[in-house]
């Protein structure tokens, strides 16, 4: 039973399209995150939600909109996709916002053509 | 602005020998450090951590050393096994702050049988 699951695992789409990546965790954690790993391999934080409330929003274009319907889910919607959005997106969760150990999903590889 | 640096993108080691992965950081506010291990097509998984009040933490074959004055930490794996072949990410955080884990670019370790 996967602790942090994200769908889809692979996504290939055209520039200008809108797409969503879903994430669910069954660990009972309060905090969830989206990280982006780009071509330079850095894992960079995008957003963090604690109990459905946004607590971290790094300098991410407003084409990216996270949505947390409940504390077990954090979905990522991306409007008007650009070539530079191609990356692997990792969802993660932690016990709370002060916790230092994150549990990651397997990643969603987005390719924008 | 790379606050966490892993300057070696890859490392090859023979089975049974010691693997040493290095990490440097620039932010003196970091007080907790973690190593994550990542296999292909999987998310990073937590491996071992160390608090800034310690200079060494050991867990089986894995030992992390911290040199605060040099802002340097290292992960030692001994003896190295083929199953250790993976990408290793160094990460750092300031406990109690509302800031997320900051990751390095990772070092790909290949353990050759």
HADDOCK unambig.tbl for C-alpha pairs under 7 A between the chains (distance, minus, plus):
assign (segid A and resid 41 and name CA) (segid B and resid 105 and name CA) 5.34 0.50 0.50
assign (segid A and resid 42 and name CA) (segid B and resid 103 and name CA) 6.88 0.50 0.50
assign (segid A and resid 42 and name CA) (segid B and resid 104 and name CA) 6.27 0.50 0.50
assign (segid A and resid 42 and name CA) (segid B and resid 105 and name CA) 4.63 0.50 0.50
assign (segid A and resid 43 and name CA) (segid B and resid 103 and name CA) 5.83 0.50 0.50
assign (segid A and resid 97 and name CA) (segid B and resid 98 and name CA) 6.94 0.50 0.50
assign (segid A and resid 98 and name CA) (segid B and resid 95 and name CA) 6.84 0.50 0.50
assign (segid A and resid 98 and name CA) (segid B and resid 96 and name CA) 5.95 0.50 0.50
assign (segid A and resid 98 and name CA) (segid B and resid 98 and name CA) 6.91 0.50 0.50
assign (segid A and resid 101 and name CA) (segid B and resid 46 and name CA) 6.93 0.50 0.50
assign (segid A and resid 103 and name CA) (segid B and resid 45 and name CA) 6.70 0.50 0.50
assign (segid A and resid 104 and name CA) (segid B and resid 43 and name CA) 5.29 0.50 0.50
assign (segid A and resid 104 and name CA) (segid B and resid 44 and name CA) 6.04 0.50 0.50
assign (segid A and resid 104 and name CA) (segid B and resid 45 and name CA) 6.79 0.50 0.50
assign (segid A and resid 105 and name CA) (segid B and resid 43 and name CA) 5.21 0.50 0.50
assign (segid A and resid 106 and name CA) (segid B and resid 41 and name CA) 6.37 0.50 0.50
assign (segid A and resid 106 and name CA) (segid B and resid 42 and name CA) 4.24 0.50 0.50
assign (segid A and resid 106 and name CA) (segid B and resid 43 and name CA) 4.05 0.50 0.50
assign (segid A and resid 107 and name CA) (segid B and resid 42 and name CA) 6.69 0.50 0.50
assign (segid A and resid 107 and name CA) (segid B and resid 43 and name CA) 5.91 0.50 0.50
